[in-house]
Amino acid sequence: MDGTSYILMLVLMFGALYFFMIRPENKKRKAAEAMRNSLAVGDVITTIGGIVGTICAVKENTIVIETGADRVRIEFTKWAVSSKGAEVTDTSK
């Protein structure tokens, strides 16, 4: 009986680990991948480096964004996008 209770305890611990750590991380990863696959021209995004801009071209693995009032264009890989829908504020005044 003692050995069975230890095995049962280990199974329960691995089950809890899965439901509290692994499963939420997989859901978060899938949501980020879906967001990156749904990027379109005109979307406002923020990169993992904190650069905010508007998408002006979407390619297979990269995007081109325009930043700032001087309309600088920068090309990034899609995995560098951290969030979509941030507001661009003009601080050049």
C-alpha distances in whole Angstrom, upper triangle without the diagonal:
4,6,5,6,9,10,11,12,15,16,17,19,20,21,23,24,26,27,28,30,30,32,34,36,36,38,40,41,42,44,46,46,48,50,51,52,54,56,60,63,64,61,60,58,56,55,52,55,57,60,61,63,64,63,66,65,61,61,58,56,58,60,63,64,67,67,69,72,74,72,70,68,65,63,59,56,54,51,53,53,51,52,54,57,58,61,64,66,70,70,73,76
4,5,5,7,9,10,11,13,15,16,17,19,20,21,23,25,26,27,28,29,30,33,34,35,37,39,40,41,43,45,45,47,49,50,51,53,55,59,62,63,60,59,56,55,53,51,53,55,58,59,61,62,62,65,63,60,60,57,55,57,59,62,62,65,65,67,71,72,70,68,66,63,61,57,54,53,49,51,51,49,50,53,55,56,60,62,64,68,68,71,74
4,5,5,6,9,10,11,13,14,15,17,19,20,21,23,25,26,27,27,29,31,32,33,35,37,38,39,41,43,43,45,47,48,49,51,53,57,60,61,58,57,54,53,51,49,51,53,56,57,59,60,59,63,61,58,57,54,52,54,56,60,60,63,63,65,69,70,68,66,64,61,59,55,52,50,47,49,49,47,49,51,54,55,59,61,63,66,67,70,72
4,5,5,6,9,10,11,12,14,15,16,18,20,21,23,24,25,26,27,30,31,31,33,35,36,37,39,41,41,43,45,46,47,49,51,55,58,59,56,56,53,52,50,48,51,52,55,56,58,59,58,61,60,56,56,53,51,53,55,58,59,62,62,64,68,69,67,65,63,60,58,54,51,49,46,48,48,46,47,50,52,53,57,60,62,65,66,69,71
4,5,5,6,9,10,10,12,14,15,16,18,20,21,22,24,24,26,28,29,30,32,34,35,36,38,40,41,42,44,45,46,48,50,54,57,58,55,54,51,50,49,46,49,50,53,54,57,58,57,60,59,56,55,52,50,53,54,57,58,61,60,63,66,68,65,64,62,59,57,53,50,48,45,47,47,45,46,48,51,52,55,58,60,63,64,67,69
4,5,5,6,9,10,10,12,14,15,16,18,20,21,22,23,24,27,28,29,31,32,33,34,37,38,39,41,43,44,45,47,49,53,56,57,53,53,50,48,47,44,47,48,51,52,55,56,55,58,57,54,53,50,48,50,52,55,56,59,58,61,64,65,63,62,60,57,54,51,48,46,43,44,45,43,44,47,49,50,54,56,58,62,62,65,67
4,5,5,6,9,10,11,12,14,15,17,19,20,21,21,22,25,26,26,29,31,31,32,35,36,37,38,41,42,42,45,47,50,54,55,51,51,48,47,46,43,46,47,50,51,53,54,53,56,55,52,51,48,46,48,50,53,54,57,57,59,63,64,62,60,58,55,53,49,46,44,41,43,43,41,43,45,48,49,52,55,57,61,61,64,67
4,5,5,6,9,10,10,12,14,15,17,18,20,20,21,24,25,25,27,29,30,31,33,35,36,37,39,41,42,43,46,49,53,54,50,50,47,46,45,42,45,47,49,50,52,53,52,55,54,51,50,48,46,48,50,53,53,56,56,59,62,63,61,60,58,55,52,49,46,44,40,43,43,40,41,44,46,47,51,54,56,59,60,63,66
4,5,5,6,9,10,11,12,14,15,16,18,19,20,22,24,25,26,28,29,30,32,34,35,36,38,40,41,43,45,48,52,52,49,48,45,44,43,40,43,44,47,48,51,52,51,54,53,50,50,47,45,47,49,52,52,55,54,57,60,62,60,58,56,53,51,47,44,42,39,41,41,39,40,42,45,46,49,52,54,57,58,61,63
4,5,5,6,9,10,10,12,14,15,16,16,18,21,22,22,24,26,27,28,30,32,33,34,36,38,39,41,43,46,50,51,47,47,44,42,41,38,41,42,45,46,49,50,49,52,51,48,47,44,42,44,46,49,49,52,52,55,58,59,57,56,54,50,48,44,42,40,36,38,39,36,38,41,43,44,48,50,52,56,56,59,62
4,5,5,6,9,10,11,12,14,15,15,16,19,20,21,22,25,25,26,29,30,31,32,35,36,37,39,41,45,48,49,45,45,42,41,40,37,41,42,45,45,48,48,47,51,49,46,45,43,41,43,45,48,48,51,51,54,57,59,56,55,53,50,47,44,41,38,35,38,38,36,37,39,42,43,47,49,52,55,56,59,61
4,5,5,6,9,10,11,12,14,15,15,18,19,20,21,24,25,26,28,30,31,32,34,35,36,38,40,44,47,48,44,44,41,40,39,37,40,41,44,44,46,47,47,50,49,46,46,43,41,43,44,48,48,51,50,53,56,58,56,54,52,49,47,43,41,38,35,37,37,35,36,38,40,41,45,48,50,53,54,57,60
4,5,5,6,9,10,10,12,13,14,16,18,19,21,22,23,25,27,28,29,31,33,34,35,37,39,43,46,46,43,42,39,38,37,34,37,38,41,42,44,46,45,48,47,44,44,42,39,41,43,46,46,49,48,50,54,55,53,52,50,47,45,41,39,36,33,35,35,32,34,36,39,40,43,46,48,51,52,55,57
4,5,5,6,9,10,10,10,12,15,15,16,18,20,21,22,24,26,27,28,30,31,32,34,37,40,44,44,41,40,37,36,35,32,35,37,40,40,43,44,43,46,45,42,41,38,36,38,40,43,43,47,46,49,52,54,51,50,48,45,42,39,36,34,31,33,33,31,32,35,37,38,42,44,47,50,51,54,56
4,5,5,6,9,10,10,10,13,15,15,17,19,20,21,23,25,26,27,29,31,31,33,35,39,42,43,40,39,37,36,35,32,36,37,39,40,42,43,42,45,44,41,41,38,36,38,40,43,43,46,46,48,52,53,51,50,48,45,42,39,36,34,31,33,32,30,31,33,36,37,41,43,46,49,50,53,56
4,5,5,6,8,10,10,12,14,15,16,18,20,21,22,24,25,27,28,30,31,33,35,38,42,42,39,38,35,34,33,31,34,35,38,38,41,41,41,44,43,41,41,38,36,38,39,42,42,45,44,47,50,52,50,48,47,44,42,38,36,33,30,32,31,29,30,32,34,35,39,42,44,47,48,51,53
4,6,5,6,7,9,11,11,13,15,16,17,19,21,22,23,25,27,28,29,31,33,37,40,40,37,36,33,32,31,28,31,32,35,36,38,39,39,42,41,38,38,36,34,35,37,40,40,42,42,44,48,49,47,46,44,41,39,35,33,31,27,29,29,26,28,30,33,34,37,40,42,45,46,49,51
4,6,6,5,6,9,10,10,12,14,15,16,18,20,21,22,24,26,27,28,31,34,38,38,35,35,32,31,30,27,31,32,34,35,37,38,37,40,39,36,36,33,31,33,35,38,38,41,41,43,47,48,46,45,42,40,37,34,31,29,25,28,27,25,26,29,31,32,36,39,41,45,46,49,51
4,6,6,5,7,10,11,11,13,15,16,17,19,21,22,23,25,26,28,30,34,37,37,34,34,31,30,30,28,31,32,34,34,36,37,36,40,39,36,36,34,32,34,35,38,38,41,40,43,46,48,46,44,42,40,38,34,32,29,26,28,27,25,25,28,30,31,35,38,40,43,44,48,50
4,7,7,7,9,11,12,13,15,16,17,19,21,22,23,25,27,28,30,33,37,37,33,32,30,28,28,26,29,29,32,33,35,36,36,39,38,36,36,34,32,33,34,37,37,39,39,41,44,46,44,43,41,38,37,33,31,28,25,27,26,23,24,26,29,29,33,36,38,41,42,45,48
4,6,6,6,9,10,11,12,15,16,17,19,20,22,23,25,26,28,32,35,35,31,31,28,26,25,23,26,27,30,31,33,34,33,37,36,33,34,31,29,30,32,34,34,37,37,39,42,44,42,40,39,36,34,30,28,26,22,24,24,21,22,25,27,28,32,34,36,40,41,44,46
4,6,5,6,9,10,11,12,14,16,17,18,20,21,23,25,26,30,33,34,31,30,27,26,25,23,26,27,30,31,32,33,32,36,35,32,31,29,27,29,30,33,33,36,36,39,42,44,41,40,38,35,33,29,26,24,21,23,23,20,22,24,27,28,32,34,37,40,41,44,47
4,5,5,6,9,10,11,12,14,15,17,19,20,21,23,25,29,32,33,29,29,27,26,25,23,27,28,30,30,32,32,32,35,34,31,31,28,27,28,29,33,33,36,36,39,42,43,41,40,38,35,33,29,26,24,21,23,22,20,21,23,26,27,31,34,36,40,41,44,46
4,5,5,6,9,10,11,12,14,15,17,18,20,21,23,27,30,30,27,26,24,23,23,21,24,25,27,27,29,30,29,33,32,29,30,28,26,27,28,31,30,33,33,36,39,41,38,37,35,33,31,27,25,22,19,21,20,18,18,20,23,24,28,30,33,36,38,41,43
4,5,5,6,9,10,11,12,14,15,17,18,20,22,25,29,29,26,25,22,21,20,18,21,22,25,25,27,28,27,31,30,27,27,25,23,24,25,28,28,31,31,34,37,39,36,35,33,30,28,24,22,19,16,18,18,15,17,19,22,23,27,29,32,35,36,39,42
4,5,5,6,9,10,11,12,14,15,16,18,20,24,27,28,25,25,22,22,21,19,23,24,26,26,28,28,27,30,29,26,26,23,21,23,24,28,28,31,32,35,38,39,36,35,33,30,28,24,21,19,16,18,18,16,17,19,22,24,28,30,33,36,38,41,43
4,5,5,6,9,10,11,12,14,15,17,19,22,26,27,23,23,21,21,20,19,23,23,25,25,26,27,26,29,28,25,25,23,22,23,24,27,27,30,31,33,37,38,35,34,32,30,28,24,22,19,16,19,17,15,16,17,20,22,26,28,31,35,36,39,42
4,6,5,6,9,10,11,12,14,15,17,21,24,24,21,21,18,17,17,16,19,20,22,22,23,24,23,26,26,23,24,22,20,21,22,25,24,27,27,30,33,35,32,31,29,27,25,21,19,16,14,16,14,12,12,15,17,19,23,25,28,31,33,36,38
4,5,5,6,9,10,11,12,14,16,20,23,24,20,20,18,17,16,15,18,19,21,21,23,23,22,25,24,21,21,19,17,19,20,23,23,26,27,30,33,34,31,30,28,25,23,19,17,14,11,13,13,11,13,15,18,20,24,26,29,32,33,36,39
4,5,5,6,9,10,10,12,15,18,22,23,20,20,18,18,18,17,21,22,23,23,23,23,22,25,23,20,20,18,17,19,19,23,23,27,28,31,34,35,32,31,28,26,23,20,17,14,12,15,14,13,14,15,18,20,24,26,30,33,35,37,40
4,5,5,6,9,10,11,13,16,20,20,17,18,15,16,16,16,20,20,21,20,21,21,20,23,22,19,20,19,17,18,19,22,22,25,25,28,31,33,30,29,27,25,23,20,17,14,13,15,13,11,11,12,15,17,21,23,26,30,32,34,37
4,5,5,6,9,10,11,15,18,19,15,15,13,13,13,12,16,16,18,17,18,18,17,20,20,17,18,16,15,15,16,19,19,22,22,25,28,30,27,26,24,21,19,16,14,11,9,11,9,8,8,10,13,15,19,21,24,27,29,32,34
4,5,5,6,9,10,14,17,19,16,17,14,15,14,14,18,19,19,19,19,19,17,20,18,15,15,14,12,14,14,18,19,22,23,27,30,31,27,26,24,21,19,15,13,9,8,11,10,10,11,12,15,18,21,23,26,29,31,34,36
4,5,5,6,9,12,16,17,15,16,14,16,16,17,20,20,21,20,20,19,17,19,18,15,16,14,14,15,15,19,19,22,24,27,30,31,28,27,24,22,20,17,15,11,11,14,12,12,12,11,14,17,21,23,26,29,32,34,36
4,5,5,7,10,14,14,11,12,11,12,13,14,17,17,17,16,16,15,14,17,16,13,15,14,14,14,13,16,16,19,20,23,26,27,24,24,21,20,18,15,14,10,10,12,9,9,8,8,11,13,17,19,22,25,28,30,33
4,5,6,9,12,14,11,12,10,12,11,13,16,16,16,15,15,14,12,15,14,11,12,11,10,10,10,13,14,17,19,22,25,26,23,22,19,17,15,12,10,6,7,9,7,9,9,9,12,14,18,19,23,25,27,29,32
4,6,9,12,14,12,14,13,15,15,16,19,20,19,18,17,16,13,15,13,10,11,9,9,11,11,14,16,19,21,24,27,28,24,24,21,19,16,14,12,8,10,12,11,12,12,11,14,17,20,22,25,28,30,32,35
4,6,10,12,10,12,12,15,15,17,20,20,19,17,16,14,12,14,13,10,12,12,12,13,12,15,15,18,20,23,26,27,23,23,20,19,17,15,14,10,12,14,12,13,12,10,12,15,18,20,23,26,29,31,33
4,7,9,7,9,9,12,13,15,18,17,16,14,13,11,8,11,10,7,10,11,11,10,9,11,11,14,16,20,22,23,20,19,17,16,14,13,12,9,11,12,10,12,10,8,10,13,16,17,20,23,26,27,30
4,6,6,9,10,14,15,18,20,19,17,15,13,10,7,8,8,7,10,12,13,12,9,11,11,13,16,19,21,22,18,18,16,16,14,14,14,11,15,15,12,15,13,10,12,14,16,16,20,22,25,27,29
4,6,9,11,14,15,19,20,19,17,14,11,8,5,5,6,7,10,13,14,12,9,9,9,11,14,17,18,19,15,16,13,14,13,14,15,13,16,16,14,16,15,12,12,15,15,15,19,20,23,24,27
4,6,9,13,15,19,20,18,16,13,9,6,5,6,9,10,14,17,17,15,11,11,9,10,12,14,16,17,14,15,13,15,15,15,17,15,18,17,14,16,14,11,10,12,12,12,15,17,20,21,24
4,6,10,12,16,17,16,14,11,8,6,6,8,10,10,14,16,16,14,11,11,9,11,12,15,17,18,15,16,14,15,15,14,15,13,16,15,12,13,10,7,7,9,10,11,15,17,20,22,24
4,7,10,14,15,12,11,7,6,4,6,10,12,13,16,18,18,15,12,11,9,9,10,12,14,16,14,15,13,14,14,14,15,13,15,14,10,11,9,6,5,6,7,7,11,14,17,19,21
4,7,10,11,10,8,6,6,6,7,11,13,13,15,17,16,13,11,11,8,10,10,13,16,17,15,15,13,13,13,11,13,11,12,10,7,8,6,4,6,6,8,9,13,15,17,20,22
4,7,8,6,6,4,7,9,10,14,15,15,17,19,17,14,12,12,10,11,10,13,16,18,16,15,14,13,13,11,12,11,11,9,6,6,5,6,8,7,9,10,12,15,17,19,22
4,5,5,5,7,9,11,11,15,15,15,16,17,15,12,11,12,10,12,11,14,18,19,17,15,14,11,11,8,10,9,9,5,4,5,7,9,11,10,13,13,15,18,19,21,24
4,5,8,10,12,15,15,18,19,18,19,19,16,14,14,15,14,16,15,17,21,22,20,18,17,14,14,10,11,10,9,6,6,5,8,11,14,13,16,16,18,20,21,23,26
4,6,9,12,15,16,19,19,19,20,21,18,16,15,15,14,15,13,15,19,20,18,16,16,13,13,11,12,13,12,8,9,9,11,14,16,14,16,15,17,19,19,21,24
4,6,10,13,15,18,19,19,21,22,20,17,16,15,13,14,12,13,17,18,17,15,15,13,14,12,14,14,14,10,9,9,10,12,13,11,12,12,13,15,15,18,21
4,7,10,12,15,16,17,19,21,18,15,13,12,10,10,8,10,14,14,13,12,12,10,12,11,13,13,14,10,9,10,11,12,13,11,12,10,12,13,14,16,19
4,7,10,13,15,16,19,21,19,16,13,12,9,9,7,8,12,14,12,12,12,11,13,12,14,14,15,12,10,10,10,10,10,7,8,7,9,11,13,15,18
4,7,9,12,13,16,19,18,14,11,9,6,5,5,7,10,12,9,9,9,9,11,11,14,14,15,13,11,12,11,10,10,9,9,7,10,11,13,15,18
4,6,9,11,15,17,17,14,10,8,5,5,7,9,12,13,10,11,9,10,11,12,14,14,16,14,12,14,12,10,10,10,9,8,12,13,16,17,20
4,6,7,11,14,14,11,7,6,4,6,9,12,14,15,11,12,9,10,10,10,12,11,14,13,11,14,12,10,11,12,13,12,15,17,19,20,23
4,7,10,14,14,11,8,6,5,7,10,13,15,14,11,11,8,10,10,12,14,13,17,16,14,17,16,14,15,16,16,14,17,18,21,21,24
4,7,10,11,9,6,5,7,9,13,16,18,17,14,13,10,10,9,11,12,12,15,15,14,17,17,15,16,18,19,18,21,22,24,25,28
4,7,8,6,5,6,9,12,15,19,21,21,17,16,13,12,10,10,10,9,13,13,12,16,16,14,16,18,19,19,23,24,27,27,30
4,6,5,6,8,12,15,18,22,24,23,19,18,14,13,10,10,9,9,13,14,14,17,18,17,19,21,23,22,26,27,29,30,33
4,6,8,11,15,18,21,25,27,26,23,21,18,16,12,11,9,9,12,14,14,17,18,18,21,23,25,25,28,30,32,33,36
4,7,11,14,17,20,23,26,26,22,20,17,14,10,9,6,6,8,10,12,15,17,17,20,21,24,24,27,29,31,32,35
4,7,10,14,16,20,22,22,18,16,13,10,7,5,4,5,8,9,10,14,15,15,18,19,21,21,24,25,27,28,31
4,6,10,13,17,19,19,15,14,10,8,6,5,6,6,10,10,9,13,14,13,15,16,18,17,21,22,24,25,28
4,7,10,14,16,15,12,10,6,6,4,6,9,10,13,12,11,15,15,14,16,16,17,16,19,20,22,22,25
4,6,10,13,12,9,8,5,5,6,8,11,11,14,12,11,14,14,12,13,13,14,12,15,16,18,19,22
4,7,9,9,5,5,4,7,9,11,14,15,17,15,14,16,16,14,15,14,13,11,13,13,15,15,19
4,7,7,5,5,7,8,11,12,16,16,18,15,14,16,15,14,14,13,12,9,10,10,12,12,16
4,5,6,7,9,11,14,16,19,20,22,19,17,18,18,17,16,14,12,8,9,7,9,8,12
4,5,8,11,14,17,19,23,23,25,22,21,22,21,20,18,16,14,10,10,7,9,7,10
4,6,9,12,16,18,22,23,25,22,21,23,23,22,21,19,17,13,13,11,12,10,13
4,6,10,13,16,19,20,22,20,19,21,20,19,19,17,16,12,13,12,14,12,15
4,7,10,13,17,18,20,18,17,20,20,19,19,18,17,14,15,14,15,14,18
4,7,10,14,15,18,15,15,18,18,18,18,18,17,15,17,16,18,17,21
4,7,10,12,15,12,13,16,17,17,18,17,18,16,18,18,19,19,23
4,7,9,12,10,11,15,16,16,18,18,19,18,20,21,22,23,26
4,6,8,7,8,12,14,14,17,17,19,18,21,22,23,24,28
4,6,6,8,11,14,14,18,18,21,20,23,25,26,27,31
4,5,6,9,11,12,15,16,19,19,23,25,26,28,31
4,5,8,11,12,16,17,20,21,24,26,27,29,32
4,6,9,12,15,15,18,18,21,23,24,26,29
4,6,8,11,12,15,15,18,21,22,24,27
4,7,10,10,14,15,18,21,22,25,27
4,7,7,11,13,16,19,21,24,26
4,6,9,11,15,18,20,23,25
4,7,9,13,16,19,21,23
4,7,10,13,15,18,20
4,6,10,12,15,17
4,7,9,12,14
4,6,9,11
4,6,7
4,6
4
